[in-house]
């Protein structure tokens, strides 16, 4: 077990949005000594075993990364890379038709990969929609709690100080929920943009030669003589923030094409301010 893994023990755990989860009390390791899960004391909820890849040490706290976020970032990275390779394959065939036969085998491989990723994308989107529904339900419960506190205040059952305390503490919870909702929506947009970008590339009239190449229907020879672009335009690089599951690495951002760019995420600022 590494020093960083040992540092987990005894630290408080928060999620990426600032909500307190519990305290690390120990770890469960494999036969080779690597950490499999981290035991977190969640109070009345008991001891919770959290996969090691979903936790990362950040200062005095251990940060919990939601499973949906890891799965979404993996999908964006893999699909972005797959699309870039398919486009590179199209360029190769467009520039040298003699390589079409060899390219067909590789194209089938990536076509099957895209089909697999599309199924994963469907499952991830379902999980994201479900999580948004859960967060909306939590917001409704908070509104009911605040409204009931106001009723108690107006009926002189609780003091002004108690009522203000309820509002202050619920505002903090709402902020955490809104942060998570905003990030989920952002991830959904990135996944959607990645799909739309692929469609736009094949439907663009200026890319007819490339479309013919990717279809491998033998039309490349008869395609209009159009000078193919030497480089493929990059996909817009609006990034979603990402935390790598390995504690020793810094958080990175993942663009729509799956390229990772090192940068500090906004959640780090929120963590350090608490």
C-alpha positions in Angstrom: 0.0 0.0 0.0 1.4 3.4 -1.0 1.8 6.4 1.3 -1.0 8.2 -0.6 -3.3 5.3 0.0 -2.5 5.2 3.7 -3.3 9.0 3.9 -6.9 8.2 3.2 -7.4 6.8 6.7 -8.9 9.2 9.2 -9.8 11.9 6.7 -13.3 13.3 6.2 -15.0 12.5 2.9 -17.0 15.1 0.9 -18.5 14.8 -2.5 -17.4 17.0 -5.3 -20.1 19.5 -4.5 -19.2 20.0 -0.8 -21.7 17.7 0.9 -20.2 15.8 3.8 -20.4 12.0 3.5 -18.4 10.5 6.4 -15.0 9.6 7.6 -12.5 7.0 6.3 -11.9 4.3 8.9 -10.0 1.7 6.8 -9.4 0.0 3.5 -9.9 -3.5 2.0 -6.9 -4.7 -0.1 -6.3 -7.3 -2.7 -3.7 -10.1 -2.3 -1.1 -7.9 -4.0 -1.7 -5.1 -1.4 -3.6 -2.8 -3.8 -6.6 -1.0 -2.3 -10.0 -2.3 -3.6 -12.5 -0.4 -1.5 -12.3 2.3 1.2 -14.5 2.0 4.3 -16.3 5.2 5.1 -18.3 5.7 8.4 -21.5 7.4 7.2 -23.1 7.7 10.6 -26.6 6.2 10.9 -26.2 4.8 7.4 -23.4 2.6 8.7 -20.1 1.6 7.1 -20.0 2.2 3.3 -17.5 0.5 1.1 -16.6 2.9 -1.7 -14.4 1.7 -4.7 -10.9 3.2 -4.5 -11.1 4.7 -8.0 -14.0 6.9 -6.8 -11.9 8.7 -4.2 -9.0 11.2 -4.4 -7.2 13.0 -1.6 -7.4 16.8 -1.8 -5.8 18.6 1.1 -7.5 17.7 4.4 -10.4 15.9 2.7 -11.0 12.9 0.5 -13.2 13.8 -2.4 -15.9 11.3 -3.6 -16.4 11.1 -7.4 -19.8 10.0 -8.5 -19.9 6.8 -10.6 -21.9 8.6 -13.4 -19.1 11.1 -13.8 -16.4 8.4 -14.2 -18.5 6.6 -16.8 -19.4 9.7 -18.7 -15.8 10.9 -18.9 -14.7 7.4 -20.1 -17.4 7.5 -22.8 -16.3 11.0 -24.0 -12.7 10.0 -24.1 -13.3 6.7 -25.9 -15.9 8.0 -28.4 -13.8 11.1 -29.1 -10.8 9.0 -29.9 -12.8 6.5 -32.0 -14.2 9.4 -34.1 -10.8 11.0 -34.6 -9.4 7.7 -35.8 -12.3 7.1 -38.2 -11.7 10.6 -39.7 -8.0 9.9 -40.0 -8.9 6.7 -41.8 -11.1 8.6 -44.2 -8.3 11.0 -44.9 -5.9 8.2 -45.7 -8.4 6.6 -48.1 -9.2 9.9 -49.7 -5.5 10.6 -50.3 -4.6 7.1 -51.4 -7.4 4.9 -52.9 -5.0 1.9 -53.1 -5.3 1.6 -49.3 -9.0 1.2 -49.4 -9.0 -2.6 -49.0 -6.7 -2.5 -46.0 -8.7 0.4 -44.5 -11.9 -1.6 -44.7 -10.8 -4.1 -42.0 -9.9 -1.2 -39.7 -13.1 0.6 -40.4 -15.1 -2.5 -39.4 -13.3 -2.6 -36.1 -14.1 1.1 -35.3 -17.6 0.8 -36.6 -18.3 -2.0 -34.1 -16.6 0.1 -31.4 -19.0 2.9 -32.1 -22.0 0.6 -31.9 -20.8 -0.6 -28.5 -20.3 3.0 -27.4 -23.7 4.0 -28.5 -25.2 1.4 -26.2 -23.1 2.6 -23.4 -24.1 6.2 -24.2 -27.8 5.2 -23.9 -27.2 3.6 -20.5 -25.3 6.6 -19.2 -27.9 9.0 -20.4 -30.6 7.0 -18.6 -28.5 7.2 -15.4 -28.0 10.9 -15.8 -31.8 11.4 -16.3 -32.5 9.3 -13.2 -30.0 11.3 -11.1 -31.5 14.6 -12.3 -34.9 13.3 -11.2 -33.5 12.3 -7.8 -32.0 15.8 -7.4 -35.3 17.5 -8.3 -37.0 15.3 -5.7 -34.5 16.5 -3.1 -35.1 20.1 -4.0 -38.9 19.6 -3.6 -38.3 18.2 -0.1 -36.1 21.1 0.8 -38.7 23.6 -0.3 -41.3 21.8 1.8 -39.0 21.9 4.8 -38.3 25.7 4.4 -42.0 26.4 3.9 -42.9 24.5 7.0 -40.3 26.4 9.0 -41.8 29.6 7.8 -45.2 28.4 9.0 -43.7 27.6 12.4 -42.1 31.0 12.5 -45.3 32.9 11.6 -47.2 30.9 14.2 -44.6 31.8 16.9 -43.5 28.2 17.3 -39.9 28.9 16.6 -37.8 32.1 17.0 -36.5 34.3 14.2 -33.0 33.0 14.8 -34.1 29.4 14.4 -35.9 30.2 11.2 -32.9 32.1 9.8 -30.7 29.1 10.7 -33.0 26.7 8.7 -32.8 29.0 5.7 -29.0 29.4 5.8 -28.4 25.6 6.1 -30.9 24.7 3.4 -29.4 27.3 1.0 -26.1 25.5 1.3 -27.7 22.2 0.4 -29.5 23.7 -2.5 -26.2 25.1 -3.8 -24.6 21.6 -3.7 -27.6 20.2 -5.6 -27.6 22.9 -8.2 -23.9 22.5 -8.8 -24.4 18.8 -9.5 -27.4 19.4 -11.7 -25.5 22.0 -13.7 -22.6 19.5 -14.2 -24.9 16.7 -15.3 -26.6 19.0 -17.9 -23.1 20.0 -19.1 -22.1 16.4 -19.5 -25.3 15.6 -21.4 -24.6 18.5 -23.8 -21.0 17.3 -24.3 -22.2 13.7 -25.1 -24.9 15.1 -27.4 -22.5 17.5 -29.2 -20.1 14.6 -29.8 -22.9 12.7 -31.6 -24.1 15.8 -33.5 -20.5 16.6 -34.6 -20.3 13.1 -36.2 -23.5 13.6 -38.1 -22.5 17.0 -39.3 -19.3 15.7 -40.6 -20.9 13.1 -42.8 -23.8 15.3 -44.0 -21.6 18.3 -44.9 -21.7 18.7 -48.7 -18.1 19.8 -48.8 -17.1 16.4 -47.3 -18.8 14.2 -49.9 -15.5 12.7 -50.9 -14.8 11.7 -47.3 -18.4 10.3 -46.9 -17.8 8.2 -50.0 -14.6 6.9 -48.5 -16.1 5.9 -45.2 -18.9 4.0 -47.0 -16.5 1.8 -48.9 -19.1 1.2 -51.6 -16.6 1.6 -54.4 -17.7 5.2 -55.3 -14.4 6.8 -54.4 -13.0 6.2 -57.9 -16.0 8.1 -59.5 -16.3 10.8 -56.9 -15.8 14.4 -58.1 -12.3 15.6 -58.1 -12.2 17.6 -54.9 -9.0 18.5 -53.2 -9.4 16.8 -49.7 -8.3 18.9 -46.8 -5.0 17.9 -45.3 -6.1 18.3 -41.8 -9.4 17.7 -40.1 -11.0 20.6 -38.3 -10.9 20.1 -34.6 -14.0 19.4 -32.6 -15.0 22.4 -30.4 -13.0 22.1 -27.2 -15.6 23.2 -24.6 -14.5 21.0 -21.8 -16.1 19.3 -18.9 -14.0 19.1 -15.8 -12.7 15.7 -14.9 -11.0 14.1 -12.0 -8.8 11.2 -12.7 -9.5 8.2 -10.5 -5.8 8.0 -9.6 -5.1 10.1 -6.5 -1.5 10.9 -7.7 -2.8 12.7 -10.8 -4.2 16.2 -11.0 -7.7 16.9 -12.2 -8.0 17.4 -16.0 -10.6 18.6 -18.4 -12.0 16.5 -21.2 -13.1 18.1 -24.4 -15.8 16.8 -26.7 -13.2 14.9 -28.7 -11.8 13.2 -25.6 -8.6 15.1 -25.4 -7.4 15.7 -21.9 -6.1 19.2 -20.8 -4.6 19.7 -17.4 -6.4 22.4 -15.5 -7.9 23.1 -12.1 -11.7 22.4 -11.8 -14.2 24.6 -10.2 -15.0 22.0 -7.6 -11.4 22.3 -6.3 -12.1 25.9 -5.6 -15.3 25.0 -3.7 -13.5 22.4 -1.7 -10.6 24.7 -0.7 -13.0 27.4 0.4 -14.8 25.1 2.9 
